[in-house]
Amino acid sequence: MSKSVLIYSTPSCPFCVRVKQFLKENNIPFTDYDVGSNEDKADEMIKKSGQMGVPVIDIEGEIIVGFDKEQIKKSLGI
Amino acid sequence: MYDLIIIGAGPAGITAAVYAARKKINTLVITKDIGGQAAWSGDIENYTGYQFITGPDLAAKFEEHLKQYGLELKESQEVTRVFKEDALIQVEVKSGRFTAKAVIVASGKFSRKLGVPGENEFKNRGLTYCATCDGPLFAGKDVAVIGGGNSALDAALSLERICHHVYIVNNTEELGGDLIMRQKVLAGTSITIFNKARVLEILPSLTCKDKSDPRCKMLGGIKISLGSEEKIIDLSGVFVEIGLTPNADLVPEVKKNKRGEIIINNYNETSIEGIFAAGDVTDVPEKQIVIAAGEGAKAALSVFKYLMRKN
């Protein structure tokens, strides 16, 4: 059973694109929220991470800010 | 011990790594991320072989090319110091140290900071160095762009489309950048320009009552100086666009120019034998992806010859 992965991103941010590319390459399914157009999700992201920088990755409640590949790998066990 | 350690994996570092791998040099690459500033670029239309590619896609291509050679790669690692000791080059990271016969410093540039109170506290809490990334989060809000060059004008124009009001805080007599951009900014109906203005402080939100609400930890305004006056502007976002600075502090002993760039010769040698440098961190005249890549190749070939002479 794969872990639930949520991505909070904006369409224009290069590292949001990279993090999604990385997950796709590793066949990890994820849900992507555009926090530029979805204010509720922007609030949720700020509540979870305490900050406004994107991308924010939520892996079963573990919050990772930015495209920190090593941390993402560790938390997904890949 | 390695023959070569490459610091950085932007266009210069990756190209150096590809050349080093093909020369069978025993190489370690240490880097914070892959792609460097190229990964942050929007659309790239001047890299040979690609009529059009986005920054993230080019960074992915770079990574693919690098990994094909199976070089040793340490990602998400920050180099704190590079120095020479007993004819070898020492590379310190937070959790240890690596040794090599030669090093290529290809650590690039990063966004220049304002250096004012509140800047670190509110980084990613309303203050950002990437308008392209974080701009959409400030839709309908009042924001300030700090700077007056092309990148500041570009940020102001894209923010004007989505924000309620955009203030430009520029410390020179008038805006710089290209004429066509200046004209667009001057024509903007929801842009206010403060020239000869300096940011003094990033201020917390004063209206926020509920301290447990994470939004209360975000910034609430800026204090600027306008001639002899001081002015407080209430706003939600601050976009710092005051240019780039070379990431060269990690090699304190090498000679640098007045911009802080590492001085190199035609062979990418620095003032310390065994330490080479390539790309945007150096005094190479133009900062372009294709130039950084070429410089990386040149540095790796120089290291190859250097190692041949030493062995």
Interface residues (C-beta under 8 A of the other chain):
Chain A: T10 P11 S12 C13 P14 F15 C16 V17 R18 Q21 D34 V35 G36 S37 A42 D43 I46 K47 G50 Q51 M52 G53 V54 V65 F67 D68 K69 E70 Q71
Chain B: D33 G35 A39 W40 S41 G42 T54 G55 P56 A59 A60 E75 S76 N124 R125 G126 T128 C130 T132 C133 D134 G135 P136 L137 A139 P214 R215 K217 M218
